[in-house]
Amino acid sequence: MLKNRKNTKTVTIGNVAIGGGNPIAIQSMTNSDTRNVKATIAQIQALENAGCEIVRVAVPDQEAANAIKGIRKGIQLPLVADIHFDYKLALTAMDNGVDKLRINPGNIGSEKGVREIVAMATERQIPIRIGVNAGSLEKEILEKNQGQVTAKGMVESAKKHIQLLEEAGFDNIVVSMKASDVRLTIESYELFAGEFNYPLHLGITEAGILRTSAVKSAMGIGYLLLNGIGDTMRVSVTGDPLEEIDVARDILKTIGLYEGKKGMVEVISCPTCGRTEIDLIGIANQMNERLRHVEKNITVAVMGCIVNGPGEGKAADIGIAGGKNKAVLFKKGEIIRSLKEDEIISALMEEIEKM
């Protein structure tokens, strides 16, 4: 059961508002060299076309921080700078037009550095995400737990960084509590959400290649969202960041939280069985690929046989159910006409275009 969203404060990143009941925002991160402005712009534009709403870039050095200016000019999406250890990189990034920072105040250098970041971020209304990661908890927190990473330790780390910002008079904050362990991630977010109302960016970090990441992210992010926790999300994939957007959209669509976004076609298909007498797997794969970026809020059913096809696909807007080298075309469970197997894909696409 989908629980009501927890009431978090609203934070604005560029032209995207998160928290406060706003739609869940889909994020990603480029894997291009940020110093290569042209390549980074191209990747961000591709991510935007796929449905990404906020994008993050790594800023490892001054050259990358300087590149922010050119990147900002070439894109429309809100831009986040990911920075560690050197507060001066954060100042340069903000000066060059980023819409949000991802830092940990405790490892950014000095109290003076934190205060300089806060002063500029306050003046320019730039939010800061505190990114707690299980793989980089502070030594003193680990020592309290015999070297083990715990949910309480994750929250303790977040509190420490929040306190540094709040003491500097800053509360335009977003928090993430990421681990590669799904249970640890869930427990950390639940503990934090029970105590704070800062908006939460969800993710399972180091989630692996596409298949592994999709499973871990659906379980972890999906569980939290179903329980009312989370305001933005990123599916971390070892590979093409465009794959992250597809999985994120599927998670939101599956649990009914894909509101306020581009239209999205959902293809449902049966697992096939001994009654299947058409190339259902091939047809399903082709339909998924052709409809991947069609912006229509419709459901398309690709079913293997006439026994259950129209009935199982009754909730679909349109679909087919296979026979022997043929299929029937149906809309809302009502059979419209019969098709030869080699007509199925073209007929479905033709009907979908009319919808």
N, C-alpha and C positions, 0 to 999 in steps of 0.2 A: 504494500500500500504506500502510495506517495504521500509523505507527510508535508505539512505546511513548511514553507521556507523559513528558516530562522531569521529574525529581524536584525540584519547587520547594517552598519552605517553606509551611506552612499559615498563612493569615491569615483571621481571622473578622470579618465585617462584619455587625453585628446578629446575626441567626440564620442567616446563610449563611456557610459555610466555603469558601474557595477555595484552590487550590494543594494540594499533598500528595496528588494523585490524586483529589480531589473532582470531581464533575461540573462541566462548563463552565457558568458562570453567565451568564445573559442580562441585559444591562443596557440602559438607555435614559436619556434626559434629557428633562425637560419643556421645552416651549417656551411655557408660560404665564408670566405675570409672577409671579415668586415672591412678590411683595408681596400678590398677590391669593390669599389663603389658600384660599378656597372653590374657585376655579377650579383651583388647583394640586392640591388634594386630589382633585378630580373626575378630573383627568387621570391622576394616579398610580393611582387605583383602577381606571380603565379599562385602564391598562398592566398592572397586576397580573392582571386578568381575562384579558388576552390572553396572559399567560405571562412577563411581565417579572419578574425576581427581585431586581434592585437598581436603584434609580433615583437620578438626580443632578439637582440643581437649581442654577441660577445664583444666586450671592449677590454682587451688584454693590455693595451699600451696606448701611448699618446697618438700614434699614427691612426689607430682605430678610432680613438675619440675624435680626432680631427675629421675623419671620414664621415662622421655622423651628419655633418652639415650637408654634404652632397647627397647622402642617402635620404635625408629628410625632404629635400627638394624634389626627389623623384618618386615619392610614394604618398599614398593617401592614408594608410593604416596608422593608428597610434603606435609609436615606436618606444620600446623599452630598452634601456642600456643595462647590461649585466656586468657588474663591476666588483672586483675584489681587491683588497689590500691598499689601493692608492686612491685617496679621496680626491686628488687633483683630477683624476680621470673623470670622476663624477661631475666635477665643476665644469670641465670642458664639454662633456656630453650635454649637460643642461644648457650651457651657453650656445651649443650648436643645434638645439631644438628637440631633444628627446621629450617624450610625454610622461615618462615614468622611469624610476630607477629600481633596479634589483640589487640590493646590497645587504650586508650584515654589518650594522654599525660597530659591532665589537671587533671586527677584523679590518676596519677601513683605515686604521692608522692611529689617530689620536683624538682626544676629546675636542681639540681645536678643529680638526678636520671634520668631525661630525657636526660641530656647530656651524661651520662654513657651508656644508652641504645643506643643513636645515634652513639656514638663512636664505640661500638661493632658491631652494625648493618651495619655501613658504612664499617668497616674493612672486614666483612664477607659477604657483599652484600645481606643482609637480609632485604626485604621490610617490611614496617609497614602499617597495615590497621587501619585507623581511623574509628571506628564504632560508628556513631551517631545513637542513639536510642530514639524514641519519649518518651519512658517511663523513661528516665534518663537524661533529659536535665538539664543543670545547673540552679540553683535557680534564679540567676540574669537575665537569659534570659527569664525564665517563668514570672518573675515579670514585665518585660517590656510589656508583652502581657496579663496582668491581669490573670496570671496563666494558660493561654491557650497555647497548643502546636501548633505552626504554621510552615509552610514551611520556612518562613524567619528565624524563630528561629532555625530550624534544620540546615540551611545553616550557620547561624551565629556561631553555635557551631562548625561546621566543620572548618570554617575559623579560629576560635580561636585555635583549635588543630593543624591545618596545620601551623599556624604562629609559634607555639612553636617549631615544627620540623624544619621549614625553617630557623628560627633564629639560630638554632643549626647547620645549614649547611646541612640539610638532605631533599632530595626530592624524595626518593625512596618510594613513598606513593601510597596507594590504599584507596578509601573512600567508605563507605556505609552510606545510609540515611534511615534507616528502621523504619517503623511504622506498627501497625496492621491495620490502616485505609488505604485502597487502594488509595483513592484520595489524602490524605496527602502525602503518599509515592511518588506517581507520581509527584506531584507538587514540592516536595523537590528535587528529582533527576533532574527534568527539570530546576529548578532554579540554582542548582549547576553546571550542565553540560553547562549552558549558560555562566559561568564565569571561570571555571577551566578545565584543560585538564588532570587531574589525572584520571586513570582508575577507573571505578565504579563497585563495587560488589553489585548486586541487590538482594532484598529479601523483603518479607512481613513478619514481625516478629510477634510472638504470633499468627500465622495463624490458629491454632486449629488442630483438628483431620483431617484425610486424606481427606475426602470429602470437608470440609470447606477450608482447605489449598489449595487443588487443584484448587478450583474455584478462591479464592483470588489471588493465585500466577499466574494463567493463565491470569487473568485480569490485574494485576499490572505489573508483570514482562513481560508478553507478550506485553502489550501496550508499555512499555518503549523500549523493543527490536525492535518492529515494527517501532518505531520512532527514531531508531539509537542510543539509549542510553543503555549502559551496556557492560561490558567486562567479568564478571563472575556472577554466580547466585547460590542461594541456595533456595530450596523450604523447608520451615520449617514445619515439621509435628510433632504433639504430638503423638509419637508412634515409630515404627521401622524406623530408618533412611534410610533403604533400600527403603522404599516407596518414600522417597524424590527423589531418583535417577530416578525412573520410571516416576514420574510426570515431572521432569526437562527434561528428554529426550523427552517425549511426547510434551512438550511446544516447544522445539527447532525444533523437527521434523515437527510439525504442521505449524510453520511459516517459514520453509525453512532455518533454521540456524544450522542444525545438521551436519555441514561440518567438515571433518577431524576427525571423531570419528568412533567408532566401528559400523559395520553394524547394522541395526535395522529394524525389520519387523513391518509394520503398518497393523493392521487388521481393515478394515472398515466393518460395518454391519448395516443393516436397522433396524428401530425401531419395526418391526413386525406390522401386522394388521390382519384383519379378513380373509385375503387370505392365511395366513401362515398355512401350514399343516405338518410341521416338527418341531422338537424341536430346533428352531433356537437359542433361548436364551442359551440353554445348549451347543449347538455346538459352538456358538460364544465365550462363556466363556472358553470352553476347548481349542479352538484354541488360544485364547489370552494367556492362561497359558502355553501351549506347546511351543509357539513361543516367549515367553517373553525374552529369552536370546539367541535366534538364531541370529547370526551375519550376516544377509543378508539384503541388501537394496532392499526389495521388498514390494509390497502391496498385501494383501490377502483380497478378498471380501467374506463376508458371507451374502447372500441376501435371503429374505424370499420367493420369488415367481418368476415364469418364466416371468410374465408380464413385469416387469422392470429390473429384476436382471441382465441379461447380459449387458443391455444397461447402467444401473447405475454403473455397475462394470467394464465398458470398460477400464477405466484408470488403473484398477488393473492388476497386472501381472498374477494372477491366482485367481479363486474363484468358488463358487457354487451358484446356484439359486434353491430354493426348489420347489417341487411339492407335490403331495399327497404321503407321506411316501417315497419320493425319491428326487433326485436333479440332475441337470445337472452340469457337471464340465466344466468350460470355462477358456480360456487363452486369455488375451487381448480382451475380448468380444466375442471371437469365441468359440462356443460350441464344446467340444471334445468328451464327452461321458456321458452316464446316469449312475447314481449310486443309489443303495438302501440306505435308510436312515442310516442303520448301517455300511455302507461302507464309508460314507462321510469323517469322520475325518482321517481314515487311508489312504484313497486315496489322500486327500489333503496333508498330511504329506509326503507321498511317492513322490508326484510330487515336493513338495517344496525342499525336500532333493536333487533332481536332478538339481535344478536351481542354 
